[in-house]
Amino acid sequence: MPATATPYVMPLPTPVEAHRHNYLNHSKGFLSWALTLDHKRIGLMYLAGVSTMFLLGGLFALFFRLELWAPGMQMISQATHNKLFTLHGAIMVFSVIIPSIPASLGNFVLPMMLGAKDVAFPKLNLLSFYLYALGTLFFATTLVWGQVDTGWTFYAPYSTTTNTNVIMALMGAFTIGFSSILTGVNFIATIHSLRPRGMTWFRLPLFLWAIYATSIIMVLATPVIGITTLMLMLERLLGLGIFDPRYGGDPVLFQHFFWFYSHPAVYIMILPGMGVISELIATFSRKHIFGYKFIAFSSVALALFGFLVWGHHLFTSGQSPLASVLFSFLTFSVSIPTAVKIFNWMATMYKGSISLATPMLYALGFLFLFSIGGFTGLFLAVLSIDIHLHDTYFVVAHFHYVMMGGTIIAFIGALYYWWPKMFGRMYNETWAQVGFWLVMIGFNTTFLPQFVAGSKGMPRRYADYLPEYQIYHQISTIGAMILGTGLFIAGGTLLHAMFRGRLAPPNPWGAATMEWQSASPPPHDNFTVVPPVTDPYDHEDFKWKSHEEGFVRTFPKPQTTTRPVHA
């Protein structure tokens, strides 16, 4: 009698049929998008907002890098330079990096990975998007009204005394913070309540483990920055003595509050990127992920450690030596769960059938760049070294290797991975890889020299510098131009694919997670029936058929066994 039965394989429409009826053309008109409760459309609206602000923040960076080509002020004043880098930092952190993967790709992919039709609270999801849009509008308003020059950290007491429009920028951070909280609550509820029968915690895709850990940080840490920005606004409006020493306040207290949120926020930024890398490496290595439980638990461990290490930002603030030693020790401890992930990713690739498609190139780029960011962070965790490197370009380079070399590189790799699913179109692989190499060359040319300049004492946030640092700034500026070119090619390749790319099959990569068991692009309700729950990293049964069919799961024929007969 049969020992196994062939699992149900859901029939999927052809690419042409999928393009006739999908979530993009399910309903038409501005209001159908503005009032949509479809998680996929909300994810695309987040993506449009994040991409627009990424373009704006990137142009600011290019502009003040051109200004730093030579000593002295070339095109703008020192005050304008301060406003440009403040908006660059605030926009990139609050409007781009934090919401990039969770709010845009997480919204699109998370319910489909669970085989669900939507998130647990669709109306709350739409509200979170409008709060994000409102907060971003507050930041954009400062471009033409008052501007802001405090740096993205809004450090007191300068932020309580400057005559720039700090309150508007704080309103932006405050409002986007509420958006993050609502998104985190929604994702936690969705993962808890909408998993299909058979999808236990240890059959969740690792991307969902990363999103889950990120959501916990969003819910627990973001209220701290909300309260802190609110107190800073009250300080400016009413002259309360909270952070301003003129009224008996303590500016170091602001730093404690700010970094108690902002260091966990680093993991809000990087954990989703790590989840993406787990998906990409497993899929394009054609192997089961190595050490699944270790990677899953390391995401939770990073979320926990993120709350315990904020004090390493205050080594030079005058905090007690004992506190500095403890925070130094805890900072070194963060490397353990990070190393667990990297070693398991490398073990997954070992003896795998690796395909160097564009998403996999970005995954490998992530490993290279993020490792540099992580190793240079160890220098900053050493008390004696950090005293010298604090507030220098070494910190700027380290931060960008972690945030852009980590989160943004993973974000671009995720876009290339899920773009065929989102729009049902394939991109030009040649141009996508040209963009990747320009991004890698430009990024390293921009930020590697800054490690050297910082170690020699070049302070960050300065509009002018001594001639001895000119060569490092000039190399960085050339790299920034190459990086910008690569990013424009990457974005142009995706936009071209959206309108002119060939139709994508349901599963162009042979991925085993549930979103690839839907059509490309998906229908309004994602699935006609809930697809079967299988191992999300079992790629063995997928075979390539054609450009129209893509990878198709070919289950082995059922085996028959004979029941033993006992005397």
N, C-alpha and C positions, 0 to 999 in steps of 0.2 A: 504494500500500500504506500502511497506517496508520503514522503517525509516532509517535503516542503512544497509550497504552492507558489506559483508565479505571482508576485505582487501586482497590484493594479497599476497600470500605466495610464495616466490621464491623457486623452487625445487633445492635441493642441491645433489651433488654426494655422494655416500657412502664413508666412510673413505678409502676403498681400491681404489676406482676410483680416489679419490682426490690425493692419493699418486702416481698414475701413471702419472698424468698431473698436475703440479703445478709450481710455480715460481722457485723452487729449481732445477728442471730438465727441465725447458723450453728450455734452451740452455746450452751447456757444454763447458768446456775448460777455461783456465786461463783468456783469453781476454774477454770471455763472462761475467766474474765477474769484471775484471779490468776496463772495459769500459761500464759497465752496467748503464742504466738510471732508472732502476727499484728501486723505493724508498725502497722496502722491502729488496733487496739485499744490498743496500747502508746502510740501518739500521743494517743489520747483520755484515757488515764490520766494522761499528762503534762499534758494540758490541764486536767484536773480539779485536779491538784495546783497548777499554776501559778495557776489562777483562784482557788483557795482562799487561797493565800498573797498574791495580789494584793489580795484583799478585806481580809485581815488587815493587811497593810502599809499599805493605803490608810486604814483606820480609825485606825491609829496616827497617820498624818499629819494627818487631820482633827482628832484629839483635841489634839495639841500645837499645831495652828494656832489652835484655840479658846483654848488657854491663852495664846497670844501676842496675844490681842485687845487687851490693855491692859498697861501696865507693872506690874511686881510679879507675885507668884504668886497666881493666881486659884483654881485647883482642885487643883493638884498641887504637890509640892515640886520643887526644882531637881534633886535626885537622880533623881526619877521621870521628869522631863522628859528627862534625859540617857539614861535607859534606853529611853524610848519612841523617841527619834530614832535611837538606835543600832540597835534592832530594826527600825525602819522601813527604814533604809539597808541593813542586812545582808540582810533578807528580800527587799527589792526587787531588790537587785543579784544575790545568789547564787541565790535561789529563784524569782525571777520573770523579770527581764529577760534574764539569760544563757540560761536554757533555754527561754524563751517561744516563739520562732519555730523555732530548730533542733530542739529536742527534741520539741515537740508537733506543729507543722505540718510541720516537716521530716520527721519520722518518718512522718507520714501521706502526704505528697505525694511525697517523693523517689522511692521505688521505682515509683510509678505514672507519674511523669514519664519514667521510663526504660522503661516497659512491662514491668517486672519483677513477680514475685509477692511478693517480700519484700526485705529488706536482705540484705547478704552474710552477716552473723552474727546470726541471729534470737535465739539464746540470750544472746549478749553484749548485745543490745539490751534484753532483759528485765532482765538484771543491772544495766545502767546505770540503768534506771528505779528499781529497788529501792535502789540507792545514792543516787539523788536523793531518794527518799522518806525514807531513813534520815537523810541530811544535813538535810533539812527538819525532821525530828522533833527533831534535836539543837537547832536554832534554836528550835523551839516549846517545848522543855523549859525553856529559859532564861526563859520567861514566868513560870513558877511556881517555879523553883528557881534562886536566886542572881541571876538576870538578868545583864545586862552593860551597861556604861556607857562604853565606850571609843570610841564611834563605829565605823562599819562598817570603818574602816581599821585598827583595832586597833593604833594607834601605840604603840611603845615609847618611853620606859620606863614610861608610865602603865599599859599593859596588863600589865606584869610585876609591878606593885605593887598594883593595885586588888584589893579583896576580893570583887569580883563574879565571876560564873561565866564567866570568859573562856575557860577550857579547853573548856567545852561548845560555845560559839559557834565556837571554832576547829575543833573536831571537825566541826561542820556544814559549814564552808567546805572543810575537808580532804576530806570524803566526797563532797560535791557536785563537787569538783574531779575526783575519780576518775570520777564519772559523765560529766563533760564529755569526759575523755580517751577513754573507751570509745565514746562517741557519735561523736567525731571520727574515730577509727580505723574505725569501722563505715561511716560515710558515705564516707570516702575509698575504702575497699575496694569499696563498692557502686558508686560512680561509675566506678571503674576497670574493674571486672570484669563488671558486669551491664548495660552499655549494649548495646542491640540492634544487629544488623547495620545499618549505614547511619547510625547516630547518631555522627558524628564529634564531636570536641571543639567544633567551631564550629557544631554543630547542637544543642548542649545548651541548654536554657532558661537564661536568665540567673539565675533563682533558684538553679539548681544550681551555677552558677559561684560565686555568693555563698556558698552552703553549703559548697562545696569549699574556698574561701579561708578561711572561718570554721573549718572542721575542721582546717586546717593550724595555725591559731593555737591552737586547743584542744589539739592534740597537743604543740606545741612550747613554749607559754607556761605552761600550767596546772601542769606539774610544779614550776615555780618557786614558785608560791604554796603548793603542797603541802609543799615542803621548808621554806619560810619559816614556815608555820603550825606545822609539826612542831618547828622550832627554838624557836619562841616557847613552845610547850607545854613543851618540855624546860627552857627558861629558868625557867618558873614552878615546875616540879616539882622540878628539881635545882639551881637557882641557878647555871646555867652563865653564864659571862661572854660572851655573844654580843651582846646588844643593850643590856644594863643597864650604864650607866657606873659603877655602884658596884662592879662586878666586872671592870672593864676593857673592857666592851663598848662598842659604838657604836650609838646609836639611829638615826643617819642611815643606817647600813648597812641597817637594817630598811626604811627608806623606799625605798632603792634596790631592794631585793629586791621589796618590795610593788608598787611602781609599774612595775617591769620586767614583771610580770604584768598589773597592773591597767590599764595603758594599752593593751596589746594586747587586754585584755578589753573595752575600749570598742568595739573593732571586732568582737569576738565578738558584742556586743550589736547593733551598728548595721548590719553587713554583711548579715545575713539580711533586715533590714528594707529595705535598698536593693534586694535581690533581689526582694522582694515588689513594691516600687514599679515595677520594670521590667515585671513581669507585668501589673500593674493598668493602667499607662499605655498599654502596647501594646494590651491587650484593649479598653479603653474609649475609645481613640482610633480604633479600627478601622484601624490603620496598622502597617506593619512597624516594628519598633524601629529607631531611627536610630543608626548607629554601633555596631553589635553588638559588634565586636571591641574597640573602645575601652572600652565598658562592662565587658566581660568582663575585660580586662587591668587596668582600674582597680581591680577587686575584688582581684586579686592584688597590685597595687601598694599598696593600703591595708593589706593583711595584712603586707606587708614593712615599710612605714613605721611601722606600729604598734609594731614592736620597737625603733625608733630614737629615740623622742621622750619616753621616760619622764622624762627629766631636767627637763622644763619644770614638773613638780610640785615641784621642789626649788630653785627660783630663790632662795628666802629661807633655804635651809638652810646656806649657807656654802660651797657647792661653788665650784670655781675659776671666775673670770670667763670664761676661755676655754671651759670646758664649758658655761656658761650661754649664751654666744653661739652655740655650735654647736647646742645643743638648741633655741634660739630659731629659728635658720635652718631646721632640720629640721622644726620645728612648722609654719612657714609653708609648707613643701613639701607637707605633707599636704593642703593645700587644692587642689592641682592635680588629683589623681585624683578628689576629691570634686566639683570643678567640672566635670570631664569628664562625670560622671554627670548632673549637673543640667542642663547645656547639652544633652546628648543627649536627656534626657527631654523638655525643652521643645521641641526640634526634632521629636521624635516627635509631639507634640501639634499642632504647626504644620500648619494646613490639614487636620487630622484630623476625622473625624465623631465628635465627643466626646459620650459619654453620661454625664450627671452622676448615675449610679447611686451608691448609698452607698459601695461600695468605691473608686470614683473620687474621691468627695469626700474620703475619708481620704487618698488619694494626693496630692491637691492640698493638703490640710492638712499632710501631711508636708513637701512642698516649702516651704511658708511657714514652718512652725515650725523645721524643721531648718536652713533658711537663716539664720534669726535665731541659732540656736545656733552655726552655723559662723562667722558674721561676728563674733559677740561673742567667740569663741575667739581671733580674731586680736588683740584687745586684750590677752588674757592671754598671748599669745606675745611681746609686746613687753616687754623686761626692765624698763624704767622704769615702765611702767604696771602691770605685774603686782606690783611691790613695794607699790603702793598697794592694789590690788584683791585681793591674795592673802588667803584666809580671810575674805572678806566675802560678803555676800549676792549680790554680782555673780556669784561663782563658783557659788553655789547655783542661780541663775536660768539661767546658761549650761549647767550640767550637766543640768538638767531639760529645757531646750529640746532638747538633743541626745538624752538618754536617753528621756524620755517623749514629747517632741514628735517624736522620730525613731522609736525602737524600738516603743514602746507604741502610738502612732498607726498605724504600719505593721502591727503585730500585730492591732489591731482591724479594720483594713481587710482584712487577710488572712482573718480569721475570717468577715467578711461575704462575701468572695469564694468561699472554699471551703466554707462552711457547707452550701450545697445539695448539694455532693458528699459531705460527711461524713455528713449525716443525711437527705438526700433530701427536704428541706423548704425552702420559700421563706419568708422573713421579711416582716414588714410594712414596706414601703419608707418610708411616711410616718413611723412611729415611729423607724425607723432614722436618718432624716435629722434628726428632732428631737433625738435623742441626739447626733448629730454636731455640730450647731450649739451645743448646750449645752456639749459638751466643748471646742470651740474657744473659745467666749466665756469659759468658766470657766478654762481653762488660761492664756490670755493675761492675764486679770484677776488670776490668782494670781501669775504670775511676772514680768510686765513691771514692776510696781512694785519688785520686788526688785533689778532692775538699778539703779534710781535710789537705793534705800536703800543698796546695796552701794557705789556710787560715792561716796556721802556718808560712808562709813566704818562702816556697820552690820556688826559681825562675825557670822559664822555660828555656829551651835551654841550660842548663848547663850539661857538660859532667861528672861532679863530684858533690858530695854533702856531707853534714855533716852526721855523723852516726845517728843522731836523726830522719832522714827521711828515713832510710833504710827499715823499715817495710812497709812503703807505697809503695816504689818502688818494693819491693819483691812481695807484693800482686798484684800490677799492672802487673808485669811480668808474674805471674801465670795466671792472667786473660787473658793476651794477647795470651798465648799459647792455652788456652781454646777457645778463640775467633777465632784464626787461624784455629783450628781443626773444629769448627762449619762451618766456611766459606768454608773450603775444602770439607766438607760433602755436603754442599748446592750446591757447584759447581759440585761435582762429581755426585750428584743425577740428576742434569739437563743434564749433558753430557751423563750419562747412558740412560736417557729417550730419548735423541736425536737418539740413535742407537738401543736401545733394548726395549724401552717403548711400551706399547700396543697402537694401533691406536686410535687417539682422534676423537670424534664426532665433528661436526661443532660448537656446543655450549655446552661445558661440564658444564658450571656454571649457565646457565639460565640468562645470561646477556642480556640487551635489546638494547645496542648500536649497531651501524650498522656493525662493523667489524665482529660480531658474526653471521651475516647473510650471510657470505661467507664460503666456504669450509675450512677445516683444513688439510694441509696447503692451502693457497689461490692460485687460478690460477694466471697466469702472469698479467692479467688485473683486478684482484681483484673480479670483478662481471661480470656476463654475461649481466645482466640488472641492472640498479640502483634499489636497494631495496627500499621498501616504507619507508617514513620518519614517525617514530612514536616517542612517548615519550621515551627518552633514559633511564628513570628510572621507567618505568611501567613493573613490573615483574609478574603481577598477572596472565597473560594468558599463562605462560610457564609451561609445565608439562614434567616431566622426562619420557622418553620412554624406552630407553635401552642404553647399552654401545656403540652401533653402531650409534644410532640416537641422543643421548644426550637429551638436553632440546629442546622441540618443542613448538612453539607458537600455541595454540589451541584457536582460536577466538570463542566467543560465537555465538550461532545461531542468525541470524537476527531476530529482533522482528518486528511484524506487528502492525500497529495502524490503527484505523478507523478515517477518516477525519470527524470532526463534521459537521452535516448538520444544516444550519441556515434557519429559516423560511423566 
